[in-house]
Amino acid sequence: MALAIYSLCTVTALLCAWLLFSAYRRSHYRLLLWSSLGFAGLTLNNLALALDKLVFTLVDLTILRTAIALLAFMVILYGLIWDSQ
């Protein structure tokens, strides 16, 4: 059951990143670019969570997961603050 939930979260974040990037290609609104890059980072975060909980059970990947999430949100925050039109 956990595998299904982690997979759905990862696929949802990947779908959001893809939709945001395809909207950016059509409109060239830069906030969509930063949001798509942020969601790509959140996809990696969800993938790291699944690997942490299901594959590498003896190794703690909490710091790596937190660093990935922090970078993803920093990208979105950069787009919101400095690069919004």
DOZA-132341 format. One record per residue (C-alpha): x, y, z. Coordinates in nm, 2 decimals, padded with zeros to 4 digits. Layout:
{east: X north: Y up: Z}
...
//
This chain:
{east: 00.00 north: 00.00 up: 00.00}
{east: 00.28 north: 00.24 up: 00.08}
{east: 00.44 north: 00.18 up: -00.26}
{east: 00.11 north: 00.28 up: -00.43}
{east: 00.09 north: 00.60 up: -00.23}
{east: 00.45 north: 00.70 up: -00.29}
{east: 00.42 north: 00.62 up: -00.66}
{east: 00.10 north: 00.83 up: -00.69}
{east: 00.26 north: 01.12 up: -00.51}
{east: 00.57 north: 01.10 up: -00.74}
{east: 00.36 north: 01.07 up: -01.06}
{east: 00.14 north: 01.36 up: -00.95}
{east: 00.44 north: 01.59 up: -00.89}
{east: 00.59 north: 01.48 up: -01.22}
{east: 00.26 north: 01.55 up: -01.40}
{east: 00.24 north: 01.90 up: -01.24}
{east: 00.60 north: 01.97 up: -01.35}
{east: 00.52 north: 01.86 up: -01.71}
{east: 00.20 north: 02.06 up: -01.73}
{east: 00.36 north: 02.37 up: -01.59}
{east: 00.65 north: 02.34 up: -01.83}
{east: 00.43 north: 02.29 up: -02.13}
{east: 00.23 north: 02.60 up: -02.03}
{east: 00.56 north: 02.79 up: -02.01}
{east: 00.65 north: 02.68 up: -02.36}
{east: 00.33 north: 02.83 up: -02.49}
{east: 00.32 north: 03.15 up: -02.30}
{east: 00.69 north: 03.22 up: -02.20}
{east: 00.57 north: 03.34 up: -01.86}
{east: 00.88 north: 03.29 up: -01.64}
{east: 00.69 north: 03.21 up: -01.32}
{east: 00.57 north: 02.89 up: -01.49}
{east: 00.93 north: 02.79 up: -01.56}
{east: 01.03 north: 02.84 up: -01.20}
{east: 00.73 north: 02.65 up: -01.08}
{east: 00.79 north: 02.36 up: -01.32}
{east: 01.15 north: 02.34 up: -01.20}
{east: 01.03 north: 02.35 up: -00.84}
{east: 00.79 north: 02.06 up: -00.90}
{east: 01.06 north: 01.87 up: -01.08}
{east: 01.26 north: 01.90 up: -00.75}
{east: 00.95 north: 01.79 up: -00.56}
{east: 00.93 north: 01.49 up: -00.79}
{east: 01.29 north: 01.40 up: -00.69}
{east: 01.20 north: 01.45 up: -00.33}
{east: 00.91 north: 01.21 up: -00.35}
{east: 01.13 north: 00.96 up: -00.53}
{east: 01.39 north: 00.99 up: -00.26}
{east: 01.12 north: 00.94 up: 00.00}
{east: 01.01 north: 00.62 up: -00.17}
{east: 01.37 north: 00.50 up: -00.19}
{east: 01.43 north: 00.59 up: 00.18}
{east: 01.12 north: 00.41 up: 00.31}
{east: 01.11 north: 00.11 up: 00.08}
{east: 01.45 north: 00.03 up: -00.06}
{east: 01.72 north: 00.17 up: 00.17}
{east: 01.55 north: 00.08 up: 00.50}
{east: 01.88 north: 00.06 up: 00.69}
{east: 02.01 north: 00.40 up: 00.57}
{east: 01.85 north: 00.73 up: 00.68}
{east: 01.80 north: 00.96 up: 00.38}
{east: 01.62 north: 01.23 up: 00.58}
{east: 01.89 north: 01.50 up: 00.53}
{east: 01.90 north: 01.43 up: 00.15}
{east: 01.52 north: 01.45 up: 00.12}
{east: 01.51 north: 01.77 up: 00.32}
{east: 01.78 north: 01.93 up: 00.11}
{east: 01.60 north: 01.84 up: -00.21}
{east: 01.27 north: 01.98 up: -00.08}
{east: 01.45 north: 02.30 up: 00.04}
{east: 01.61 north: 02.35 up: -00.30}
{east: 01.28 north: 02.29 up: -00.48}
{east: 01.10 north: 02.54 up: -00.26}
{east: 01.38 north: 02.79 up: -00.30}
{east: 01.35 north: 02.78 up: -00.68}
{east: 00.98 north: 02.84 up: -00.65}
{east: 01.04 north: 03.12 up: -00.40}
{east: 01.30 north: 03.28 up: -00.63}
{east: 01.05 north: 03.28 up: -00.91}
{east: 00.78 north: 03.43 up: -00.69}
{east: 00.99 north: 03.71 up: -00.54}
{east: 01.25 north: 03.82 up: -00.80}
{east: 01.13 north: 03.70 up: -01.14}
{east: 00.75 north: 03.76 up: -01.14}
{east: 00.62 north: 04.00 up: -01.40}
//
